[in-house]
Amino acid sequence: MLELLRPPPHRGPLIAAGAVVLAAGIALEELRLGDEVALGVHLIILAVASGFILALGLQAPTEDGKPPAYQSVLLVTGLLLLFPALVRLADVLGADLSESGIPAGELTWISTIVAGAAVYASRAKRSAICLLIAAIAAAVAILSAFQWVFEPTSFAASRWLLLLIMIGLTLLSLVLRGSEPRQAELLVDAAGLAVLTIGLQAIVSALVTAFSLFDSAAPESLLPTFWEFILLAVGCGLIAYGAIERLPGPAWLGLANLAVFIVCAVVFSDETLYGWPLVLLLLGAGAMLAGLRPRQPLPPEPSAYGAGGRPLATRTDEDEVVLRVRDDSPPESR
């Protein structure tokens, strides 16, 4: 049975392409026939498809210890189908899946299972993209568990959780940087996504308030100054990391963080240069001037072999060798 689930390498791209098309068809079926088919049928369709595609991805042979492209596609497709399958399972078990979304308790265990499956796939096949999915699912599980247990009325505490998640992912990427650089890169991407979520939540919350039917006073700013600084610092750090390591993912995420920072710093702000505009103008101009300052010429490089121009080992008896020795003995007493 396991041999039947082992895709031949020369047919792997065809099988992966078929899995993607199949997943798209299942998504359309779920959206169009949501109320027309029994919950158990939905669960069976999603569970069988997810398990089958994941099995294909896990049984596919690696190439030089790394997953080929088609294997990564199979693993990601299977994990993406696993999430709605677990949501259907929660619905079958009696979860209250209202229009407001998945309850925090159900979202906690669903995200935890997805994170565990992604970690297993990542370690079994050394898949970096599965590690990224695991990091995102684990972050969702942490936020959902906090919401489930403490039921906060604002997003302020979740920002601190996202900051801690970002720090943890960054430290883990440093651990993996030497042995698994690709995994370390995607963990940096996950850390950037955690901070980006802070800014995007503020923007979405402001848009919801603006289009609300109830009149509400406009806030002084989308984010406090500290969180604007976090967006700015992480954005610049991601761009620098992407430039040094020549990685497009962190660079684009850094650009996204900077764009969100600009939006948060502009909306509801005063028409003045005081604050972030003045600080950034001074820092940017100062850094450029420091880099363009006049350079002093370096002193000439000393000769490697002294005045003779030849190493001692190549000299013959005919060459005159003069050695100067300094006498550091104390002077004789008189």
Secondary structure, 3 states (H helix, E strand, C coil): CCCCCCCCHHHHHHHHHHHHHHHHHHHHHHHHCCCCCCHHHHHHHHHHHHHHHHHHHHHCCCECCECCHHHHHHHHHHHHHHHHHHHHHHHHCCCCCECCECCHHHHHHHHHHHHHHHHHHHHHHCCHHHHHHHHHHHHHHHHHHHHHHHCCCCCHHHHHHHHHHHHHHHHHHHHHCCCCHHHHHHHHHHHHHHHHHHHHHHHHHHHHHHCCCCCCCCCCCCCCHHHHHHHHHHHHHHHHHHHHHCCHHHHHHHHHHHHHHHHHHHCCCCCCCCCHHHHHHHHHHHHHHHHCCCCCCCCCCCCCCHHHCCCHHHCCCCCCCCCCCCCCCCCCCC
